[in-house]
Amino acid sequence: MGYRTALLLFVTIAGTATAQDRPAVQQASPITDMIQRSKDALNNLQYEQARNSVREVLALGRLKRSQEIAVLQVASAAFFPEEPSARIPDSATIYLKRLVRLMPTGPLPVDLSSVGLDSQLVLARISTFGATARPPLEITLKGTETRAAIEVVSTRPARWQLYLSSRAGGAAILLDTLAPATTGKLSLRAHDGLSVVIQPGSYEFRVLSISTSQPDTIMLRFDGTATGSAPTLVDLPRALDPSSFLPERATRAIFAGIVGGVSIGGLTWGLANYARPPKALGDEAKDGRATVVGLAIAAGAIAGGILDHGKRLPDNIRENERMRTGYLKQLGDATETNRSRIGEYKLAIAIDPEIK
């Protein structure tokens, strides 16, 4: 019995013994079984059988992201095994680049890793844009506090955007952005101080990674559920209607000043020019200063009317101040109540780590 066969037998026996000691778990899916058979063929140095098996899995179409990563890892190892004569480098590169799109960081599984394949993976990451996101299983948000939650990583600098789409329908909303970077964290918050950002319900979180060095974009999708009770806010008082204020000054005397100035000035001029002294003095020359005096009086009265701002009305001023003070108090009380309720708002978000 060869060393490799003995080792596989030992692992099988140990795995059987361990399985008897732990509770029964859900059986693997047919796709997982197919991937395992591909890996078993590779471990038995049956490279062609392993290659055909991974082709069959990839031909199935829609795979979970974790399944696609697993089968691409096996495919890369099957086309670039440790035995140099069995390698097909071009095919291995194709699968490695597909793998990098989904797995921009991290090593290959220990049972698939080799010095040569690890080097090829490094080269593929240099030439290929890949991106992924790692959200926590659960996030607790409170009030308007912002929490950096979803970790993102890419092989090249990228602009990052986080969107939230409700399962109930409606347009996706933008939650956060990041400047170009290869690593970072996208943030979430439950309330922006004016309105609820994330309502309780079922959502799809979308992380968009946009390469800055080439026209390439990767969209990552996660299912999530938000539970909590959105705060009920009190309505703010309506702004005071300007027409409800009382006049604080009496009506300006512009018209009265003009009328009075013209009347008084005209009367002065008329008296000066048409009033007659006794007949013996009637032939004396008229005094021209009367016209100047009349015009001066008229101009002064008119100017006084124009410059008049009206008499202050103390009672009306006090009433208007009372209205303003009452409104500001109502506004302050409502604002403080809403601030308190928003601050107490808690939202628990559970996210499925499986990228769609």
RAKA-V793031 format. One record per helix or strand. SS is the DSSP state (A for helix, B for strand). FROM is the first residue (numbers start at 1). TO is the last residue. If there is no record, write none. Layout:
SS & FROM & TO
SS & FROM & TO
//
This chain:
A & 3 & 21
A & 30 & 43
A & 47 & 58
A & 65 & 79
A & 84 & 86
A & 89 & 102
A & 115 & 127
B & 131 & 134
B & 138 & 142
B & 147 & 166
B & 173 & 188
B & 191 & 191
B & 196 & 196
B & 201 & 211
B & 217 & 228
A & 242 & 244
B & 249 & 249
A & 254 & 274
A & 279 & 281
A & 289 & 307
B & 312 & 312
A & 314 & 343
B & 346 & 351
//
